[in-house]
Amino acid sequence: MSPPGEGVATCTSSPFRHKIFMMTVSPELAAKRSVLDNTLRSLGRTLVAYSGGTDSAFLAWASHQVLGDRMLAVIADCPSLARFQLADAIAFANEQSIPLETISTSELERQEYVRNDSARCFHCKDELFSVMKNFGATRGFETIAYGVNLDDNSDFRPGQAAASQHRVAAPFLDARLTKEDVRTLAREAGLRIWDKPASACLSSRIEYGRPVTTEALSAVERGEDALRQFGFRQFRVRHHGEIARIEIAPDEMPRALSLEMTSKFISVFKALGFKFVTLDLEGFRSGSMNALLPADQIAIGRRQP
């Protein structure tokens, strides 16, 4: 018997996998999953834009369940993707036998990207989808899909304009799946990435107007590697030139505020070239750099350049 208010949805995977996917979820979420499977089935041969985060990882997994060898996950190995994230993304794909190909993108050769204004994410995704489109054309793939979810529509995400321009499929939007829905489905599928902390690209850590350089990206990555080694789970290192602004999740803040830990922060970040090391008392929050943008710049960033 299912718990009150919940139902059991049985989703049979494609004949390529011969597996049964059992979920104990609400009838509403089961219906959304059914829409997702039907949407994926309609896409034909599909490239999935993959980064290893919960959304893209679940989309890659679900696409493989439905499409079998008619799908391929594609990850861009670029300076703005942390080595830790790249290694984990590859490991997850291997664990789940998801076919994966690594490609190279050249966003750092685009001045529009390097100048790092409010449209930076547009130029990043424009580069990614352009490379994926050319790659797919040589392999006979009909569609590119990415893991934008319903909650992303309420955030400042210029990259969605690039996806729209390239006619990239958004299966989660078609199925009306929220971020929490995706995490729930991933958990019920037994995927370890279901509660993986959100992690945008390293360029998003650099304050708007400060050029994106390999040196700045390296400083951010090495700083975040140190925080991970210290045992923190949800955090960001924000690059403000001479100032490093560290964001730590509220539940981890007491440990971050200890004299022992602040001393470690100072040692690590000054060695990385920062003159001032700060701990943001508001704690971790996605997109905090966007708070520095005036409203008109956010409006421009939401439009296709």
N, C-alpha and C positions, 0 to 999 in steps of 0.2 A: 504494500500500500504506500502511496505517496503521501508526504506530509500534507496537512490541510493547506489549500491555496497553491499547491504546486502540482505539476504534472510531469510525466515521463515522456520525453520526446526521443524517438529513435530515428537517427539519421543514418541511412545506409550510404556508405561512401561509394565512390566510383568503382566500376569493376576492376580498375587497375590496382586497387588496394585490397579489396575483399575484406573490409573491416566494418564492424558495427560501432557507431559512435553513440554512446548512451549518455543522456544528460538528465539530471533531475533539476529542472528549472521551472519557472512560472510558465503557464500557457502562453502568455504574451511574448516572453523571450523565446520560447520554442517556435512560435509563429515567425518571429523575426529571423531566427536561424534558418527556417525553411525558405524564407524569401532570399536570404543570403545565398544559400546553396543553389537556388534556381537562377539567381543573378549570375553567379559564377559559371554555372553550366552554360549560360547563354553567351558568354564572352568568347568562346572558342580558344584558340591557342593564345596564351596570356603570359606576359612578363609581369612579375610582381616587384614593384619597387620596395626593396627590403633594407632595413637598417638594423634589425635585431631587437627593436623596441617591442613592447607588448602588441601594439596595433599591427605593425607590419609583420611581426612573427606569426600572429594568429591568422592574418590574412594569407600568408604564405602557406601555413599548415592547412587551413580550410580549402584553399585553392588546390593544393595537392590531393587532399581527400576527394575532391569533386572531379578534378581534371586529370589527375595522374600525370603522365608524361607529356600532357599538352600544356603544362605550365612550367615556368622556370623563374626562380627567385634571382634577382639581380641586385648586388650590393656595390656601391661606388666606393672604391678605396681612394680617399682624398684626404688632404691635410686636416680638414675640419672634423673628421671622424676619429675619435680617440682609439688608439690601438687596443685598449681594453674592450671597448665596445665592438670593434671589428672581430676580435678573437672570440668573444662570446657569441656574436651573431653566427659566425661560421660553425662554432661548436653546436649551437642549437639546431641549425640546419642538418648537420651530420647526425645528431641524435635522432631526429625525426625523418631521416632519409629524404629530405626535401632537396631536389636538384637546385644547385646554386652556382652562379657564375659571378666572378668579380670583374668589374670594369673600372676604367680610370676616367675621371672627369677633370676638367681644367678651369674650374671657376676662378682660381687665383690668377688666371690670365685675362680675366674680364675686369676692366677698370670699374665697370658699374657695380660689380660685386665687391672689389677691394675697397672702394671708397666708403662702404659700410653705412649707407643711409637707410631710411625706413623701408626701402624696396630690396634690400640685400637678399632676402629669402626668395623673392621672385626670381632674381638672376641665378641663384643657386639651383632652384628647381627647373628653371628654363634650361640650364646647362645639363642637368641630370636627364630630363625627359628628351632633350634633343639627342643626347648620346644613346639613350635607351631606344629611341625610335629608329635610329640608324642601325643599332645592333640587332633589333628585332627584325628589321627588314631583310637582313642577311640570313636570318634563321627561320623565316617563315612564320613569325608571330604576328597575330592580328591586333592584339590589344595590349595596352599597358594599364595596370591597376595599381592603386595606392591606398594606404590605410587611413585616410581621413575619416573621422567619426563625427557624429552629430554634434557633440560638444565643441568641436573645433570651429564650428560656424560662428560661435559667439566670441571667439578670440581673434586677435590680430594676427592673421596668417597670410601674408602676401603670396606665399608659395601656392596657395589655392588658385590664384589668378593664372599662374603659369600652367597648372594642371588643367584648368579649363581651356586655356589657349591651345594646349596640345591634345585636348579631348581625351584626357586620362580618365579611365573608369574609376568610380568611387563606390564600390560595392557596399560598404558599411552605411553610406548615406542612403543608398537605395533601400536598404533593410531597416533604416531608422535606428541604427545601433549607436548607443552612447558609449562613452569610455567605460563606464561601469558595466554595461552589457558585455563589452568585449572581454573585460577582465573576468567576468563571471563565466562566460563561455570557455575561455582559456583554462580557467580553474577546473571546470567540470570535465574538460577534455584531458586533464592531468598534465597540462603543459607547465613546466617550471617558470615560464616567463609571465605567468598570470599576474604576479604582483611585483614585477620588475619596476624599479623606480624610473620615472620619466627622465629622459635625457636627450635634450636637443643638441644640435651640433655645437662644436666648440666655438664657432664664430659668433653664436648668439650670446656668448659671455663677454664680448668686447663691446664697450660702449659705442653707441651710434656716433659716427663722425670720425672715429679713430680707425685708421686703415687696418684692414685684416692682413696680417703678415704671418709668415711661418713662425717667426720668433714669438709673437704674441700668442699664437695658438699653442706653441710648445710650452710656454710659461703656464698657461691655463691648464693644459693637460697634465703637466708634471705636478702642479699644485693639487689638482683633483685626485691624481694617483696617490699623493701623500695622505690626503684626507681619507681615502679608502683604506689605506694601510693602517691608519689610526683607528679604524673600526667604524667610521661613520657610514651611513647608508644613503641618506638623502641630502644632497648638498649641491652648491654651485660655487664656483670661483668667478667673480665678476672683475673684469680687467678695466680699470680706470686710469691707465697710464702708470703713474708712479704709485697709485693706490690699488691694493688688492682688497676687494670687498667679499668676504666669505659669508655665504648663506648656509645655515644649518637647519634641518627640520626642528620644529619646536620641541618635540619629545626628546631630541638629542642635545638640545641647547644647554642643559645644566652641566653636562660633561664638557662641552665646548668652552664653557665659561670658567672652568677651573684654572688656577694659576699654572698648573703643570701643562695643561693643553695649550693655553694661550702662549706660553713660552715656546712650545713646539711650533705653533703657527708662525711666530715671529722668525724663528730660525729658518724654517723651510722657505717662506715667501721672500724674505730678504735675500736669501741665497739665489732666488730666481730673478732678482733684479728689482723687486718692488721696494720703494723707500718707506712706504707706510702700509701697515697691515691692520685691517679693520674687520670686526665681526658685526654683521648686520643684525640688530636686535629685533627686527621684524621676522627674521628667520627665512627659511627657504620658501620661495614662491616662484612658479613658472612665469616667465615673461616679465620679470621685474624691470628689465631695461626699457620696456615699452612705456613705463611710467615717466620716463624722461622725455618722451616725444610730445610735442604740442599736438593738439587735436587735429589741426589741418594736415600735419605730416602723416598721422595715422590714416586719415581719410585718403590721402594720396597713395599710401602704401597698400590700401585695400583695392585700389583700382589697378588695372593692368597698365604698366608703363608703356 
